[in-house]
Amino acid sequence: MRRMFEARSLAVLLALLAAAVPKVEAQAPDPDPARFDDDMAAFARSDAKNSVPDAATVFVGSSSIVRWNTAERFPHMRLLNRGFGGSHVSDVNHFIEETVLRYSPDVVVFYAGDNDTSAGKSSEQIFEDLRDFAEGVMHSNSTTQVVFISVKPSLSRWTVWPQMVATNTLLRAYADKHANVHYADVATPMLGADGEPIPELFVRDGLHMTEAGYDIWTRVVGYLLARLR
């Protein structure tokens, strides 16, 4: 009887200890950045053929950056577009030297996190990668300004919008605490009066944007860039 009581007591104690230990949420794995080796080689070839502007503004990130005709939208700005479609924040961090640091930019405009959320990464994991990006840029040059574009709402990924909102909240709070980091809220003007994405801002896939969507991005980001210059 005594042994049975001791065994039960031990089981209860182990259960209490297990409950007291916080559970660590497993992080979703990063995809292999090597899938973008061809993109990096194309950037290198372009740099070899064309002069790179000094003190440029570098736009970097996923397909929303790739599809943004930044040269046309910002005609009087010295800029480079180094977006590569399908990328996660972790991919940009992996190639931060090839896409950002080698140009010693005055300003970096960054958009990613959309694909990360869709792949099941938590808002905390995405934010940590975004923070690592900002710190990597500022470690290289403490005067460089980093502009983070908020993760955008979209028709095709509306089910994960709450997670995107959580990422944006963390990112805005981080920007508020760092003089060289800025938060460009494109999400709010992309939502209609019903609180859902405005359909006219998206092409048929419900994810990528029409020119009307980029009108919003150009206005919001352009206003912020004008203040930094």
The 8 nearest C-alpha neighbors of each residue, nearest first, counted from 0:
[[1, 3, 2, 4, 5, 6, 7, 8],
 [0, 2, 4, 3, 5, 6, 7, 8],
 [3, 1, 5, 4, 0, 6, 7, 8],
 [2, 4, 6, 0, 1, 5, 7, 8],
 [5, 3, 1, 7, 2, 6, 8, 0],
 [6, 4, 8, 2, 7, 3, 9, 1],
 [7, 5, 3, 9, 8, 4, 2, 10],
 [6, 8, 10, 4, 9, 5, 3, 11],
 [9, 7, 5, 11, 10, 6, 4, 12],
 [10, 8, 12, 6, 7, 11, 5, 13],
 [9, 11, 7, 13, 8, 12, 14, 6],
 [10, 12, 14, 8, 9, 13, 7, 15],
 [13, 11, 9, 15, 14, 10, 8, 16],
 [12, 14, 16, 10, 15, 11, 17, 9],
 [13, 15, 11, 17, 12, 16, 10, 18],
 [16, 14, 18, 12, 17, 13, 11, 19],
 [17, 15, 19, 13, 18, 14, 12, 20],
 [18, 16, 14, 20, 19, 15, 13, 21],
 [17, 19, 15, 16, 20, 14, 21, 13],
 [20, 18, 16, 17, 15, 21, 14, 22],
 [19, 21, 17, 18, 22, 16, 15, 23],
 [22, 20, 19, 23, 18, 17, 24, 16],
 [21, 23, 24, 20, 18, 19, 17, 25],
 [24, 22, 25, 21, 26, 20, 123, 124],
 [25, 23, 22, 26, 121, 27, 21, 124],
 [26, 24, 23, 27, 28, 22, 121, 120],
 [27, 25, 28, 24, 120, 124, 121, 29],
 [26, 28, 120, 119, 25, 29, 121, 118],
 [29, 27, 26, 30, 120, 25, 119, 118],
 [28, 30, 31, 27, 89, 87, 90, 32],
 [31, 29, 32, 28, 90, 87, 89, 34],
 [30, 32, 33, 34, 29, 90, 35, 28],
 [33, 31, 34, 90, 35, 30, 93, 36],
 [34, 32, 35, 36, 31, 37, 30, 90],
 [35, 33, 32, 36, 31, 37, 38, 30],
 [36, 34, 38, 33, 37, 32, 39, 83],
 [35, 37, 39, 33, 38, 34, 40, 32],
 [38, 36, 40, 39, 35, 41, 34, 33],
 [39, 37, 41, 35, 40, 36, 42, 83],
 [38, 40, 42, 36, 41, 37, 43, 35],
 [39, 41, 37, 43, 38, 42, 36, 44],
 [42, 40, 38, 44, 39, 43, 45, 37],
 [43, 41, 39, 45, 40, 44, 46, 38],
 [42, 44, 40, 46, 41, 45, 47, 39],
 [45, 43, 47, 41, 46, 42, 40, 48],
 [44, 46, 42, 48, 47, 43, 49, 41],
 [47, 45, 43, 49, 44, 48, 42, 51],
 [46, 48, 44, 45, 49, 43, 50, 42],
 [49, 47, 45, 46, 44, 50, 43, 51],
 [50, 48, 46, 47, 45, 51, 44, 52],
 [49, 51, 52, 46, 48, 47, 45, 53],
 [50, 52, 49, 53, 46, 102, 79, 55],
 [53, 51, 55, 77, 50, 54, 78, 79],
 [52, 54, 55, 51, 104, 102, 77, 103],
 [53, 55, 104, 105, 52, 103, 56, 77],
 [56, 54, 104, 78, 77, 53, 52, 105],
 [55, 57, 78, 106, 107, 104, 105, 77],
 [56, 58, 107, 79, 78, 80, 108, 55],
 [59, 57, 108, 80, 81, 107, 109, 79],
 [60, 58, 82, 81, 109, 80, 57, 108],
 [61, 59, 82, 110, 111, 109, 64, 83],
 [60, 62, 84, 86, 83, 82, 111, 63],
 [61, 63, 84, 65, 64, 66, 83, 85],
 [64, 62, 66, 65, 61, 67, 207, 110],
 [63, 65, 67, 82, 62, 66, 61, 60],
 [64, 66, 62, 82, 63, 67, 83, 84],
 [67, 65, 63, 64, 62, 68, 208, 207],
 [68, 66, 64, 69, 65, 63, 213, 72],
 [69, 67, 71, 70, 72, 66, 65, 64],
 [68, 70, 72, 67, 71, 73, 80, 74],
 [71, 69, 73, 74, 72, 68, 78, 76],
 [72, 70, 74, 69, 68, 73, 67, 75],
 [71, 73, 69, 70, 74, 68, 217, 67],
 [72, 74, 70, 71, 76, 75, 69, 221],
 [75, 73, 71, 70, 76, 72, 69, 77],
 [76, 74, 73, 77, 70, 72, 71, 78],
 [75, 77, 73, 74, 78, 56, 70, 55],
 [78, 76, 55, 52, 56, 75, 79, 54],
 [79, 77, 56, 55, 57, 76, 80, 52],
 [78, 80, 57, 58, 81, 56, 55, 77],
 [79, 81, 58, 82, 57, 59, 78, 69],
 [82, 80, 59, 98, 58, 79, 83, 57],
 [81, 83, 59, 60, 65, 64, 61, 80],
 [84, 82, 61, 62, 65, 86, 60, 81],
 [85, 83, 62, 61, 86, 65, 82, 63],
 [86, 84, 61, 62, 83, 114, 87, 60],
 [85, 87, 61, 84, 90, 83, 88, 60],
 [86, 88, 90, 89, 115, 114, 111, 112],
 [87, 89, 91, 90, 111, 112, 128, 92],
 [88, 90, 92, 87, 91, 93, 128, 29],
 [91, 89, 93, 87, 32, 92, 88, 86],
 [90, 92, 94, 88, 93, 89, 95, 60],
 [93, 91, 95, 89, 90, 94, 132, 88],
 [92, 94, 90, 91, 95, 89, 32, 96],
 [95, 93, 91, 97, 92, 96, 98, 90],
 [94, 96, 92, 98, 99, 97, 91, 93],
 [95, 97, 100, 94, 101, 99, 98, 93],
 [98, 96, 94, 95, 99, 101, 100, 39],
 [97, 99, 95, 96, 81, 94, 100, 101],
 [100, 98, 95, 96, 101, 102, 97, 57],
 [99, 101, 96, 102, 103, 95, 98, 97],
 [100, 102, 96, 103, 99, 97, 98, 104],
 [101, 103, 100, 104, 99, 55, 51, 53],
 [104, 102, 100, 101, 54, 105, 99, 140],
 [105, 103, 55, 54, 106, 102, 56, 57],
 [104, 106, 143, 54, 55, 56, 144, 103],
 [107, 105, 144, 56, 104, 143, 145, 57],
 [106, 108, 57, 145, 56, 58, 146, 109],
 [109, 107, 58, 146, 147, 57, 145, 59],
 [108, 110, 147, 59, 60, 58, 148, 146],
 [111, 109, 60, 148, 147, 61, 59, 64],
 [110, 112, 60, 61, 88, 113, 87, 109],
 [113, 111, 115, 114, 88, 87, 150, 116],
 [112, 114, 115, 116, 111, 150, 117, 151],
 [115, 113, 117, 116, 112, 87, 118, 85],
 [114, 116, 112, 118, 87, 113, 117, 120],
 [117, 115, 120, 119, 118, 114, 113, 112],
 [116, 118, 114, 119, 115, 113, 159, 156],
 [119, 117, 115, 116, 120, 114, 27, 113],
 [120, 118, 116, 117, 27, 121, 115, 26],
 [119, 121, 116, 27, 115, 118, 124, 125],
 [122, 120, 124, 123, 125, 119, 116, 162],
 [121, 123, 166, 125, 124, 162, 165, 126],
 [122, 124, 126, 121, 125, 127, 166, 169],
 [125, 123, 127, 121, 126, 122, 120, 128],
 [126, 124, 122, 128, 127, 123, 129, 121],
 [125, 127, 129, 123, 128, 124, 122, 166],
 [128, 126, 130, 124, 129, 125, 131, 123],
 [127, 129, 131, 125, 126, 130, 88, 89],
 [130, 128, 126, 132, 131, 127, 125, 133],
 [129, 131, 127, 133, 132, 128, 126, 134],
 [132, 130, 128, 134, 129, 133, 135, 127],
 [131, 133, 135, 129, 130, 134, 92, 128],
 [134, 132, 130, 136, 135, 131, 137, 129],
 [133, 135, 137, 131, 136, 132, 138, 130],
 [134, 136, 132, 138, 133, 137, 131, 139],
 [135, 137, 133, 139, 134, 138, 132, 140],
 [136, 138, 141, 140, 134, 139, 135, 133],
 [137, 139, 135, 136, 140, 134, 141, 133],
 [138, 140, 136, 137, 135, 141, 100, 103],
 [141, 139, 137, 142, 138, 143, 136, 103],
 [140, 142, 137, 143, 138, 139, 136, 179],
 [143, 141, 140, 144, 137, 179, 105, 106],
 [144, 142, 105, 106, 141, 140, 137, 145],
 [143, 145, 106, 179, 180, 107, 105, 142],
 [146, 144, 180, 107, 106, 181, 179, 108],
 [147, 145, 181, 108, 182, 180, 107, 109],
 [148, 146, 109, 182, 183, 181, 108, 149],
 [147, 149, 183, 110, 109, 182, 184, 146],
 [150, 148, 184, 167, 151, 183, 185, 147],
 [149, 151, 113, 112, 163, 167, 148, 152],
 [150, 152, 186, 149, 153, 185, 113, 189],
 [153, 151, 186, 196, 160, 157, 150, 189],
 [154, 152, 206, 156, 155, 157, 196, 205],
 [153, 155, 205, 157, 156, 196, 206, 152],
 [154, 156, 205, 206, 153, 157, 204, 158],
 [157, 155, 158, 153, 154, 159, 160, 117],
 [156, 158, 160, 154, 159, 153, 155, 152],
 [159, 157, 156, 160, 161, 155, 154, 162],
 [160, 158, 157, 161, 162, 156, 163, 116],
 [159, 161, 163, 157, 162, 158, 164, 152],
 [162, 160, 164, 163, 159, 165, 158, 157],
 [163, 161, 165, 164, 160, 159, 122, 166],
 [162, 164, 160, 166, 165, 161, 150, 167],
 [163, 165, 167, 161, 162, 166, 168, 160],
 [164, 166, 162, 168, 163, 167, 122, 161],
 [167, 165, 122, 163, 169, 164, 168, 126],
 [166, 168, 170, 164, 165, 169, 149, 171],
 [169, 167, 165, 171, 166, 170, 164, 172],
 [170, 168, 166, 172, 167, 171, 173, 165],
 [169, 171, 167, 173, 168, 172, 166, 174],
 [170, 172, 174, 168, 173, 169, 182, 167],
 [173, 171, 175, 169, 170, 174, 168, 176],
 [174, 172, 170, 176, 171, 175, 169, 177],
 [175, 173, 180, 171, 181, 177, 176, 172],
 [176, 174, 172, 173, 177, 171, 178, 181],
 [175, 177, 174, 173, 172, 178, 180, 171],
 [178, 176, 174, 180, 179, 175, 173, 181],
 [177, 179, 180, 176, 174, 175, 181, 144],
 [180, 178, 144, 177, 145, 181, 143, 142],
 [181, 179, 145, 174, 177, 178, 146, 144],
 [182, 180, 146, 174, 147, 145, 183, 179],
 [181, 183, 147, 171, 146, 174, 148, 184],
 [184, 182, 148, 149, 147, 185, 220, 219],
 [183, 185, 149, 186, 182, 148, 187, 219],
 [184, 186, 187, 188, 216, 149, 183, 219],
 [187, 185, 151, 189, 184, 188, 152, 149],
 [186, 188, 189, 190, 185, 184, 191, 151],
 [189, 187, 190, 186, 185, 215, 191, 184],
 [190, 188, 186, 187, 196, 197, 185, 191],
 [191, 189, 196, 195, 194, 188, 197, 187],
 [192, 190, 194, 193, 197, 195, 196, 189],
 [191, 193, 194, 190, 195, 197, 196, 188],
 [194, 192, 191, 195, 190, 196, 197, 189],
 [195, 193, 191, 192, 190, 196, 197, 187],
 [194, 196, 190, 193, 191, 197, 192, 152],
 [197, 195, 190, 153, 189, 191, 198, 152],
 [196, 198, 191, 190, 199, 200, 189, 195],
 [199, 197, 200, 201, 196, 154, 205, 202],
 [200, 198, 201, 197, 211, 209, 202, 212],
 [199, 201, 212, 209, 198, 211, 208, 197],
 [202, 200, 208, 209, 205, 199, 207, 198],
 [201, 203, 209, 204, 208, 205, 207, 206],
 [202, 204, 205, 201, 206, 207, 208, 209],
 [205, 203, 206, 202, 207, 155, 201, 154],
 [206, 204, 154, 155, 201, 203, 202, 207],
 [207, 205, 204, 153, 155, 201, 154, 208],
 [208, 206, 201, 202, 205, 63, 204, 209],
 [207, 209, 201, 212, 200, 202, 206, 210],
 [208, 210, 201, 212, 211, 200, 202, 213],
 [209, 211, 213, 212, 214, 208, 200, 201],
 [212, 210, 214, 209, 213, 200, 215, 199],
 [213, 211, 200, 209, 208, 214, 210, 215],
 [212, 214, 216, 210, 215, 211, 217, 209],
 [215, 213, 211, 217, 212, 216, 210, 218],
 [216, 214, 218, 213, 212, 217, 219, 211],
 [217, 215, 213, 219, 218, 214, 220, 185],
 [218, 216, 214, 221, 220, 215, 219, 213],
 [217, 219, 221, 215, 216, 220, 222, 214],
 [220, 218, 216, 222, 221, 217, 215, 185],
 [219, 221, 223, 217, 222, 218, 216, 183],
 [222, 220, 224, 218, 217, 223, 219, 225],
 [223, 221, 225, 219, 220, 224, 218, 226],
 [222, 224, 220, 226, 221, 225, 219, 227],
 [225, 223, 227, 221, 226, 222, 220, 228],
 [226, 224, 222, 228, 223, 227, 221, 220],
 [225, 227, 223, 224, 228, 222, 221, 220],
 [228, 226, 224, 225, 223, 144, 106, 222],
 [227, 225, 226, 224, 223, 106, 105, 144]]
